[in-house]
Amino acid sequence: MNKFEQLGLNAEIVNAVSDMGFEAPSDVQEKAIPILLQEETDLVALAQTGTGKTAAFGFPLLQKINADSKHTQGLILSPTRELCLQITNEIQNYAKYIKGLKTVAIYGGSSISDQARAIKKGAQVIVATPGRMKDMVSRGMIDISKIDYCILDEADEMLNMGFYEDITDILSHTPKDKKTWLFSATMPKEVSTIAKKFMNNPVEITVGTKNEGTKNVSHEYYVVAGRDRYNGLKRLADSNPDIFSVIFCRTKRDTQKVAERLIEDGYNAAAIHGDLSQNQRDLVMKSFRSRQIQMLVATDVAARGIDVDDITHVINYQLPDEIETYTHRSGRTGRAGKSGVSMVIVTKSEMRKIKSIERIIKQSFERKDIPSGEEICQVQLFHLAKSIKNTEINHEIDSYLPQIEELFKDFSKEEVIKKVFSVEFTRFFNYYKNASKLNSPAANHNDYREGEDSGESTRYFINVGSKDDFDWMSLKDFLKENLDLGRDGVSRVDVKDSFSFFNTDTTEKDKVLAFFENFEHDGRRISVEETKDKGGNRDRKKRGGGGGFRKGGGGKRSGGSGFNKSSDSGSRGEGFSRRSGESSGKRKSNIKSSVSRRRNKK
């Protein structure tokens, strides 16, 4: 008897499973399917991404649905369009031998009227994103008042994305006697709240330990200075020639920026984030699945629809804001029984987060060094040798061999080999021959206690404050964007009446102080100085450019003009211009408007 048949599945589903090549159920399927088939019960299932959860709820759902009735009986909610379409496709494959059963996907970015017409024609199963589903329910386009089953897939991620109100509103339109099946990788408080509010004595199954990471994934971290983060990423890619990876950034802006830099540097890369149209996202994912793209740079939200079994590496270019999100990221690799690697690039000040993640995933990280240029050249050389050895001979070349042999008749075998391998090796050697080491000499992460300052932070005084129309958020945005320090580059911003304080990693100190040399506004010099005082008094150590105001410059800023900066590297962002000699060609801009425009673009 087929192993899926032993779980109680009928012939139609077992035949579809066989067609798809499934040989044995996964752990979560083995635990969930018999319960859902034999009992009419609510269920909470905790299992990592990539463990076969769609089949765990999809098989029982299809077996329980009456295909002869056209009304909607099953509703599946998922966090993103990609995952919604993926689940729909899988459910349709599972139901290929169930005559008359129809599944419809409901999601934003596509015609709402077309989706409504598809539902009216009859759909026993609806797979939907919360936002579009709520919209259609409120417009009376969908009737879910008689559904029998509601499945919340990736429940923790839906709640992390802010869908709590949408989900509770949708569930309020469903019958109280329906059965709710909740599938999640982690069990935060919000998921527990949903379970208590909308479920009746649910059966709970857990594959592994709650919030635990998959055992097929090894975890590594690399400590670099903030300015070396991108170069560190490139070296990790170069030291893994067969890399097929997802690279995670926090924001859409960073995702696009990193992808563009990788493409400029010759990597097969692309970005996927919320600003792309559905067609653009589909094209990117098609290229990624076909391996035309080796490095997919993604936000956490966009990555929810990535269901590719052979991803070799997940690279955390930036750690997520919510530590629990790391579990979802690392779950992109190590799928379907294969092994994978999750890499984290951190600065010294972020190392304490590693301990927090270890407690959640119940696995240890291994600290590793960013490979040196010499190590990368060696890896690439032997990768080339292996590729040449494994290449199948194309005998179309045979007719050209006499001319080729004639060309190399004066060379020994050793010389020919050297020349062949030098074609590729020289490119890496020239790039890395003078490369510096990127590893930051930090202590082992076990020496850092949770919440403890790493001691590598520098505090500064700046003589602008609330009188200059700044609050802590706008000042932080201005500093981190124009100094190019990234999301976590500026911390502990404290805005007073006529002055403020902020912190950066100590490795960025020279960059910060140099940036604010000869920085003026309407004849007023804006000074930034290092201060030893953490409480914000004025006893500070003066650095670069002096302090206070230039004589005659006035105290309070009036009007909406910006600041002008002199810089050796030309323009440093909106509102700045190069000043030479007598300040020729100054350009003014409203910094507050500049920051606001940037925020609106995100």
C-alpha positions as CSV (number, residue, x, y, z in Angstrom):
1,M,0.0,0.0,0.0
2,N,1.2,3.5,-0.9
3,K,2.5,5.4,2.2
4,F,0.1,8.3,1.5
5,E,-2.7,5.8,1.2
6,Q,-1.8,4.5,4.6
7,L,-2.6,8.0,6.0
8,G,-6.2,7.6,4.9
9,L,-6.1,9.5,1.6
10,N,-8.4,8.4,-1.2
11,A,-7.4,7.2,-4.6
12,E,-7.8,10.5,-6.5
13,I,-5.4,12.3,-4.2
14,V,-3.0,9.3,-4.0
15,N,-2.8,9.2,-7.8
16,A,-2.1,12.9,-8.0
17,V,0.6,12.5,-5.4
18,S,2.2,9.7,-7.4
19,D,2.2,11.9,-10.5
20,M,4.0,14.6,-8.6
21,G,6.7,12.2,-7.6
22,F,6.1,12.3,-3.8
23,E,7.3,9.0,-2.3
24,A,6.8,9.5,1.5
25,P,5.0,12.0,3.7
26,S,7.0,14.6,5.6
27,D,6.9,14.7,9.4
28,V,4.2,17.4,9.5
29,Q,2.1,15.6,6.9
30,E,2.4,12.3,8.8
31,K,1.2,14.0,12.0
32,A,-1.5,16.4,10.6
33,I,-3.2,14.4,7.8
34,P,-4.6,11.5,9.9
35,I,-5.9,14.0,12.6
36,L,-7.6,16.2,10.0
37,L,-9.1,13.3,8.1
38,Q,-10.4,11.4,11.2
39,E,-11.6,14.3,13.3
40,E,-13.6,17.5,12.8
41,T,-11.3,19.6,14.9
42,D,-9.4,22.9,15.0
43,L,-5.7,22.5,14.6
44,V,-2.5,24.4,15.3
45,A,0.5,23.1,13.5
46,L,4.0,24.4,14.1
47,A,6.6,23.5,11.5
48,Q,9.4,25.2,9.6
49,T,9.0,26.6,6.1
50,G,9.8,24.0,3.5
51,T,8.5,21.0,5.5
52,G,5.4,20.3,3.3
53,K,2.8,22.2,5.1
54,T,0.7,23.0,2.0
55,A,0.1,19.2,1.4
56,A,-0.5,18.7,5.2
57,F,-3.6,20.9,5.0
58,G,-4.3,20.6,1.2
59,F,-4.8,16.8,1.1
60,P,-7.4,16.7,4.0
61,L,-9.2,19.8,2.7
62,L,-9.7,18.3,-0.8
63,Q,-10.9,15.0,0.6
64,K,-13.5,16.7,2.8
65,I,-14.9,19.1,0.2
66,N,-18.0,18.2,-1.8
67,A,-17.0,18.8,-5.4
68,D,-20.6,18.5,-6.5
69,S,-21.6,21.7,-4.6
70,K,-20.4,25.0,-6.2
71,H,-20.5,27.1,-3.0
72,T,-17.2,28.1,-1.3
73,Q,-16.3,25.5,1.4
74,G,-12.6,26.2,2.0
75,L,-10.7,29.5,2.5
76,I,-6.9,29.6,2.7
77,L,-5.3,32.9,3.8
78,S,-1.6,33.5,3.0
79,P,0.6,36.5,3.5
80,T,1.8,37.4,-0.1
81,R,0.7,37.2,-3.7
82,E,3.6,34.8,-4.5
83,L,2.6,32.4,-1.8
84,C,-1.1,32.7,-2.7
85,L,-0.4,31.7,-6.3
86,Q,2.0,29.0,-5.2
87,I,-0.6,27.4,-2.9
88,T,-3.3,27.7,-5.6
89,N,-1.1,25.9,-8.1
90,E,-0.3,23.1,-5.7
91,I,-4.0,22.7,-4.7
92,Q,-4.9,22.4,-8.4
93,N,-2.3,19.8,-8.9
94,Y,-3.5,17.8,-5.9
95,A,-7.1,18.0,-7.2
96,K,-6.3,17.0,-10.8
97,Y,-8.4,13.8,-10.5
98,I,-11.3,15.3,-8.5
99,K,-13.9,16.2,-11.1
100,G,-15.6,19.6,-10.8
101,L,-13.4,21.0,-8.1
102,K,-12.2,24.5,-8.7
103,T,-9.7,26.7,-6.8
104,V,-9.4,30.5,-7.3
105,A,-6.7,32.8,-6.2
106,I,-7.6,36.2,-4.8
107,Y,-4.8,38.8,-4.5
108,G,-3.9,42.4,-5.1
109,G,-2.3,43.7,-8.2
110,S,-4.8,41.9,-10.5
111,S,-8.4,42.8,-11.7
112,I,-10.8,42.6,-8.8
113,S,-13.8,42.3,-11.1
114,D,-12.2,39.3,-12.9
115,Q,-11.6,37.6,-9.6
116,A,-15.2,38.3,-8.5
117,R,-16.5,36.7,-11.8
118,A,-14.3,33.6,-11.2
119,I,-15.8,33.2,-7.8
120,K,-19.4,33.5,-9.1
121,K,-18.8,30.7,-11.5
122,G,-18.2,28.5,-8.6
123,A,-15.1,28.0,-6.5
124,Q,-15.1,25.4,-3.7
125,V,-11.6,26.6,-2.5
126,I,-10.4,30.2,-2.3
127,V,-6.8,31.1,-1.7
128,A,-6.4,34.7,-0.8
129,T,-4.2,37.4,0.6
130,P,-5.8,39.2,3.6
131,G,-5.9,42.7,2.1
132,R,-7.7,41.8,-1.1
133,M,-10.0,39.3,0.7
134,K,-11.1,41.9,3.2
135,D,-11.8,44.3,0.3
136,M,-13.9,41.8,-1.6
137,V,-15.9,40.7,1.5
138,S,-16.7,44.3,2.4
139,R,-17.9,45.0,-1.1
140,G,-20.1,41.9,-1.1
141,M,-18.2,40.2,-3.9
142,I,-17.5,37.0,-1.9
143,D,-19.8,35.1,0.5
144,I,-17.8,33.2,3.1
145,S,-20.7,32.9,5.6
146,K,-21.1,29.2,4.8
147,I,-17.5,27.9,4.6
148,D,-16.6,24.7,6.4
149,Y,-12.8,25.2,6.7
150,C,-10.5,28.2,7.1
151,I,-6.7,27.7,6.9
152,L,-4.3,30.3,8.1
153,D,-1.0,29.6,6.4
154,E,2.2,31.3,7.6
155,A,0.1,32.8,10.3
156,D,3.1,34.4,12.1
157,E,4.3,36.1,9.0
158,M,0.8,37.5,8.2
159,L,0.7,39.0,11.7
160,N,4.3,40.4,11.4
161,M,3.1,42.1,8.2
162,G,0.3,43.9,10.0
163,F,-2.6,41.8,8.9
164,Y,-4.1,41.2,12.4
165,E,-7.1,43.5,11.9
166,D,-7.7,42.2,8.3
167,I,-7.7,38.6,9.5
168,T,-10.0,39.3,12.5
169,D,-12.4,41.2,10.2
170,I,-12.4,38.3,7.7
171,L,-12.9,35.7,10.3
172,S,-15.8,37.7,11.7
173,H,-17.7,37.0,8.5
174,T,-17.2,33.2,8.7
175,P,-19.5,30.8,10.6
176,K,-18.7,30.0,14.2
177,D,-18.9,26.2,13.6
178,K,-16.3,26.1,10.9
179,K,-13.0,24.4,11.5
180,T,-9.9,26.5,11.6
181,W,-6.4,25.1,10.8
182,L,-3.5,27.3,11.7
183,F,-0.1,26.6,10.3
184,S,2.9,28.6,11.4
185,A,6.7,28.4,11.7
186,T,6.8,30.3,15.0
187,M,4.3,30.9,17.8
188,P,4.5,34.6,18.9
189,K,1.9,36.1,21.2
190,E,-0.2,37.4,18.3
191,V,-0.7,34.0,16.9
192,S,-1.7,32.7,20.3
193,T,-4.2,35.5,20.5
194,I,-5.8,34.4,17.2
195,A,-5.9,30.8,18.3
196,K,-7.6,31.7,21.6
197,K,-10.1,34.1,20.0
198,F,-11.2,32.1,16.9
199,M,-10.4,28.4,17.7
200,N,-12.2,25.9,19.9
201,N,-9.9,23.6,21.8
202,P,-7.4,23.1,18.9
203,V,-5.2,20.0,18.6
204,E,-1.6,21.2,18.6
205,I,1.2,19.4,16.7
206,T,4.8,20.5,16.6
207,V,7.5,19.3,14.2
208,G,10.8,19.9,16.0
209,T,10.6,22.6,18.8
210,K,8.6,25.8,18.7
211,N,10.4,28.5,16.7
212,E,13.3,26.1,16.2
213,G,15.3,26.3,13.0
214,T,15.6,23.3,10.7
215,K,18.5,20.9,11.4
216,N,19.5,20.9,7.8
217,V,20.8,24.4,7.9
218,S,24.1,25.4,9.4
219,H,24.5,29.0,10.7
220,E,27.6,31.2,10.3
221,Y,28.3,34.9,11.0
222,Y,31.0,37.2,9.8
223,V,32.0,40.4,11.6
224,V,33.0,43.4,9.4
225,A,33.1,47.2,9.7
226,G,29.9,48.8,8.5
227,R,31.7,50.3,5.4
228,D,32.9,46.8,4.4
229,R,29.5,45.1,4.4
230,Y,29.0,45.1,0.6
231,N,32.6,44.0,-0.1
232,G,32.1,41.2,2.4
233,L,29.0,40.1,0.5
234,K,31.0,39.9,-2.7
235,R,33.8,37.8,-1.2
236,L,31.3,35.4,0.3
237,A,29.8,35.0,-3.2
238,D,33.2,34.6,-4.9
239,S,34.3,32.0,-2.4
240,N,31.2,29.9,-3.2
241,P,31.3,29.7,-7.0
242,D,28.2,27.5,-7.2
243,I,26.1,29.7,-5.0
244,F,22.4,29.9,-5.6
245,S,21.2,32.2,-2.9
246,V,18.7,34.6,-1.5
247,I,20.2,37.8,0.0
248,F,18.0,39.5,2.6
249,C,17.9,43.3,3.2
250,R,15.5,45.2,5.5
251,T,14.2,47.8,3.1
252,K,13.1,48.0,-0.5
253,R,15.6,50.8,-1.1
254,D,18.5,48.7,0.2
255,T,17.4,45.6,-1.7
256,Q,17.4,47.6,-5.0
257,K,20.7,49.3,-4.2
258,V,22.5,46.0,-3.4
259,A,21.1,44.2,-6.5
260,E,22.1,47.1,-8.7
261,R,25.7,47.1,-7.3
262,L,26.0,43.3,-7.8
263,I,24.8,43.6,-11.4
264,E,27.3,46.4,-12.0
265,D,30.0,44.2,-10.6
266,G,29.2,41.4,-13.0
267,Y,27.0,39.0,-10.9
268,N,23.8,37.3,-12.1
269,A,21.6,39.2,-9.6
270,A,18.2,40.7,-9.3
271,A,15.9,42.3,-6.7
272,I,12.4,41.4,-5.6
273,H,10.4,43.7,-3.4
274,G,7.0,45.3,-3.0
275,D,7.6,48.1,-5.6
276,L,7.7,45.7,-8.5
277,S,4.6,45.0,-10.5
278,Q,3.2,41.5,-10.5
279,N,4.6,40.9,-14.0
280,Q,8.0,42.1,-13.0
281,R,8.0,39.8,-9.9
282,D,6.9,36.8,-12.0
283,L,9.7,37.4,-14.5
284,V,12.3,37.7,-11.7
285,M,11.1,34.5,-10.1
286,K,11.0,32.7,-13.4
287,S,14.7,33.7,-14.0
288,F,15.6,32.7,-10.5
289,R,14.0,29.2,-10.7
290,S,15.8,28.6,-14.0
291,R,19.1,29.7,-12.4
292,Q,19.6,32.6,-14.8
293,I,19.8,34.5,-11.6
294,Q,22.2,33.2,-9.0
295,M,21.7,35.9,-6.3
296,L,18.2,37.1,-5.5
297,V,18.2,40.1,-3.3
298,A,14.9,40.3,-1.4
299,T,12.9,41.9,1.4
300,D,11.3,39.7,4.0
301,V,7.8,40.3,2.6
302,A,8.7,39.5,-1.0
303,A,10.6,36.4,-0.1
304,R,7.5,34.7,1.4
305,G,6.6,33.4,-2.1
306,I,10.0,31.9,-2.8
307,D,9.6,28.1,-2.9
308,V,12.7,26.7,-4.5
309,D,14.1,23.5,-3.0
310,D,17.8,23.8,-4.1
311,I,18.8,27.2,-2.7
312,T,22.3,26.7,-1.3
313,H,22.8,29.8,0.8
314,V,20.8,32.4,2.6
315,I,22.8,35.6,3.2
316,N,21.6,38.0,5.8
317,Y,23.1,41.2,4.5
318,Q,21.2,42.9,7.3
319,L,19.6,41.2,10.3
320,P,15.8,41.6,10.5
321,D,14.2,44.0,12.9
322,E,12.2,41.2,14.4
323,I,14.6,38.5,15.5
324,E,11.9,35.8,15.0
325,T,12.0,36.6,11.3
326,Y,15.4,35.0,11.0
327,T,13.7,31.6,11.3
328,H,11.7,32.4,8.1
329,R,14.8,33.6,6.3
330,S,17.0,30.6,7.1
331,G,14.1,28.3,6.1
332,R,14.5,29.3,2.5
333,T,17.5,26.9,2.3
334,G,17.9,23.4,3.6
335,R,14.5,22.3,2.1
336,A,13.3,18.9,0.9
337,G,15.9,17.1,3.0
338,K,18.8,19.0,1.4
339,S,21.5,20.9,3.4
340,G,22.0,24.6,3.4
341,V,23.9,27.5,4.9
342,S,22.6,30.6,6.5
343,M,25.2,33.4,6.6
344,V,25.0,36.6,8.6
345,I,27.1,39.7,8.0
346,V,27.2,41.8,11.2
347,T,29.1,44.7,12.7
348,K,30.5,44.6,16.2
349,S,27.6,46.5,17.6
350,E,25.1,43.9,16.2
351,M,26.9,40.8,17.6
352,R,24.6,40.7,20.7
353,K,21.7,39.8,18.3
354,I,23.4,36.6,17.4
355,K,22.9,35.3,21.0
356,S,19.2,36.2,20.8
357,I,18.8,34.3,17.5
358,E,20.6,31.3,19.0
359,R,18.1,31.1,21.8
360,I,15.2,31.2,19.4
361,I,16.4,28.7,16.8
362,K,18.1,26.5,19.5
363,Q,21.2,26.2,17.3
364,S,24.7,27.7,17.6
365,F,26.3,30.0,15.1
366,E,29.9,29.4,14.0
367,R,32.0,32.5,13.6
368,K,34.0,32.6,10.4
369,D,36.3,35.0,8.7
370,I,35.6,36.7,5.4
371,P,37.8,34.9,2.9
372,S,41.0,36.6,1.9
373,G,41.8,37.4,-1.7
374,E,44.3,34.6,-1.9
375,E,41.8,32.1,-0.6
376,I,39.2,33.2,-3.2
377,C,41.7,32.9,-6.0
378,Q,42.5,29.3,-4.9
379,V,38.8,28.4,-4.7
380,Q,38.0,29.8,-8.1
381,L,41.0,28.1,-9.7
382,F,40.0,24.6,-8.5
383,H,36.4,25.3,-9.4
384,L,37.5,26.1,-12.9
385,A,39.6,22.9,-13.0
386,K,36.7,20.8,-11.8
387,S,34.3,22.5,-14.4
388,I,36.8,21.7,-17.2
389,K,37.2,18.1,-16.1
390,N,33.4,17.5,-15.9
391,T,32.7,19.3,-19.2
392,E,31.3,16.9,-21.9
393,I,33.4,17.1,-25.1
394,N,31.6,18.7,-28.0
395,H,32.9,16.8,-31.0
396,E,31.9,19.7,-33.3
397,I,35.3,21.0,-32.3
398,D,37.1,18.1,-33.9
399,S,37.4,19.7,-37.3
400,Y,39.2,22.7,-35.8
401,L,41.7,20.7,-33.8
402,P,44.5,20.6,-36.5
403,Q,44.6,24.4,-36.5
404,I,44.5,24.6,-32.7
405,E,47.3,22.0,-32.4
406,E,49.3,23.9,-34.9
407,L,48.9,27.1,-32.9
408,F,50.2,25.4,-29.8
409,K,52.8,23.1,-31.3
410,D,55.7,25.0,-29.6
411,F,54.1,24.9,-26.1
412,S,54.5,22.1,-23.6
413,K,51.5,20.5,-21.9
414,E,52.3,22.4,-18.7
415,E,52.4,25.7,-20.6
416,V,49.1,25.1,-22.4
417,I,47.4,24.2,-19.0
418,K,48.8,27.4,-17.5
419,K,47.5,29.5,-20.3
420,V,44.0,28.0,-20.3
421,F,43.6,28.5,-16.6
422,S,45.1,31.9,-16.6
423,V,42.3,33.2,-18.7
424,E,39.9,33.1,-15.8
425,F,42.4,33.0,-12.9
426,T,44.0,36.3,-13.9
427,R,40.7,38.2,-13.6
428,F,40.3,37.2,-9.9
429,F,44.1,37.5,-9.1
430,N,44.3,41.1,-10.5
431,Y,41.1,42.1,-8.5
432,Y,42.2,40.6,-5.2
433,K,46.0,40.7,-5.3
434,N,46.2,43.9,-3.1
435,A,42.9,43.3,-1.3
436,S,42.9,44.1,2.4
437,K,41.4,41.8,5.1
438,L,37.8,42.7,6.0
439,N,37.4,40.8,9.2
440,S,36.7,43.0,12.2
441,P,38.8,42.0,15.3
442,A,35.9,41.5,17.6
443,A,35.6,39.2,20.6
444,N,33.7,36.0,20.4
445,H,30.0,36.6,20.5
446,N,29.7,34.7,23.8
447,D,31.5,37.6,25.4
448,Y,28.5,39.9,24.6
449,R,25.5,39.9,26.9
450,E,22.1,40.7,25.7
451,G,21.4,44.4,25.8
452,E,25.0,45.3,26.6
453,D,26.7,48.0,24.6
454,S,29.6,46.6,22.7
455,G,31.8,49.6,23.8
456,E,32.4,50.4,20.1
457,S,30.0,53.3,19.9
458,T,30.9,57.0,19.6
459,R,28.6,59.8,20.8
460,Y,28.5,63.2,19.0
461,F,27.2,66.7,19.6
462,I,25.6,68.6,16.7
463,N,24.4,72.2,17.1
464,V,21.0,71.9,15.5
465,G,17.8,71.0,17.4
466,S,14.1,71.4,17.6
467,K,14.4,75.2,16.8
468,D,15.7,74.1,13.5
469,D,12.6,72.1,12.8
470,F,14.2,68.7,13.6
471,D,12.7,65.9,15.7
472,W,14.6,62.7,16.5
473,M,13.2,60.9,13.5
474,S,13.9,63.5,10.9
475,L,17.4,64.1,12.3
476,K,18.1,60.4,12.3
477,D,16.9,60.1,8.7
478,F,19.0,63.0,7.6
479,L,22.1,61.6,9.3
480,K,21.9,58.0,8.2
481,E,21.0,58.7,4.6
482,N,23.5,61.4,3.9
483,L,26.3,59.7,5.8
484,D,25.3,56.4,4.1
485,L,25.4,54.5,7.3
486,G,22.4,52.3,6.8
487,R,19.4,51.6,8.9
488,D,21.2,50.9,12.1
489,G,24.1,53.2,11.5
490,V,22.7,56.0,13.7
491,S,21.4,55.4,17.2
492,R,20.5,57.1,20.5
493,V,19.4,60.4,18.8
494,D,18.4,62.9,21.4
495,V,17.1,66.3,20.1
496,K,17.2,69.3,22.4
497,D,16.1,72.9,21.8
498,S,19.2,74.2,20.0
499,F,21.4,71.2,19.9
500,S,21.3,67.4,19.7
501,F,23.2,64.2,20.3
502,F,23.6,61.0,18.3
503,N,25.7,57.8,18.2
504,T,27.4,55.8,15.5
505,D,29.7,52.8,15.4
506,T,33.2,54.0,16.3
507,T,34.6,52.7,13.0
508,E,32.5,55.4,11.3
509,K,33.9,58.3,13.5
510,D,36.4,59.7,11.0
511,K,33.8,59.5,8.2
512,V,31.2,61.4,10.4
513,L,33.7,64.1,11.5
514,A,35.1,64.6,8.0
515,F,31.6,64.9,6.6
516,F,30.8,67.9,8.8
517,E,33.9,69.9,8.3
518,N,33.2,73.4,6.8
519,F,29.5,72.6,6.9
520,E,27.6,75.9,6.6
521,H,24.1,77.3,6.5
522,D,23.6,81.0,5.6
523,G,27.0,81.9,7.0
524,R,26.4,79.7,10.1
525,R,28.9,76.9,10.6
526,I,27.2,73.6,11.7
527,S,29.6,71.6,13.9
528,V,29.7,68.0,14.9
529,E,31.9,67.1,17.8
530,E,32.7,63.9,19.7
531,T,31.5,64.0,23.2
532,K,32.3,61.7,26.2
533,D,29.2,62.6,28.0
534,K,26.4,60.1,27.6
535,G,23.9,62.2,29.4
536,G,24.0,65.2,27.0
537,N,25.9,68.0,28.9
538,R,28.1,70.4,27.1
539,D,31.5,69.1,28.4
540,R,32.8,67.6,25.2
541,K,35.9,67.1,23.2
542,K,36.1,69.4,20.2
543,R,36.9,67.8,16.8
544,G,37.3,69.1,13.3
545,G,36.0,72.5,12.3
546,G,35.4,74.1,15.7
547,G,32.1,74.7,17.4
548,G,29.3,77.1,17.8
549,F,28.3,79.6,15.1
550,R,30.3,81.7,12.7
551,K,30.3,85.3,13.8
552,G,27.3,87.2,12.5
553,G,25.6,84.0,11.5
554,G,22.7,84.4,13.9
555,G,21.2,81.9,16.3
556,K,17.9,80.5,15.2
557,R,17.5,79.2,11.7
558,S,15.0,81.1,9.6
559,G,13.3,80.2,6.4
560,G,13.6,76.8,4.8
561,S,17.1,76.8,3.3
562,G,19.3,73.8,3.7
563,F,23.0,73.3,4.5
564,N,25.9,73.4,2.1
565,K,28.9,71.0,2.5
566,S,32.4,71.1,1.3
567,S,33.6,67.6,0.3
568,D,36.5,66.0,-1.4
569,S,34.2,63.5,-3.1
570,G,31.7,65.9,-4.7
571,S,28.0,65.8,-4.0
572,R,27.0,63.7,-1.0
573,G,23.3,63.8,-1.6
574,E,20.4,66.2,-2.0
575,G,21.0,69.7,-0.8
576,F,24.8,69.5,-0.8
577,S,27.4,71.2,-3.1
578,R,31.2,71.3,-3.5
579,R,32.7,74.5,-2.1
580,S,36.1,75.8,-3.3
581,G,37.8,78.9,-2.2
582,E,35.1,81.6,-1.7
583,S,32.1,79.3,-1.7
584,S,31.5,79.6,-5.4
585,G,28.4,77.9,-6.8
586,K,26.7,77.1,-3.5
587,R,23.4,75.2,-3.9
588,K,20.6,75.4,-1.2
589,S,17.9,72.9,-0.5
590,N,15.4,72.3,2.3
591,I,16.7,69.3,4.2
592,K,13.4,68.7,5.9
593,S,11.7,68.4,2.5
594,S,14.6,66.2,1.3
595,V,14.1,63.8,4.1
596,S,10.4,63.8,3.7
597,R,10.7,63.0,0.0
598,R,13.0,60.1,0.7
599,R,10.7,58.7,3.3
600,N,7.8,58.9,0.8
601,K,9.8,57.0,-1.8
602,K,10.4,54.1,0.6
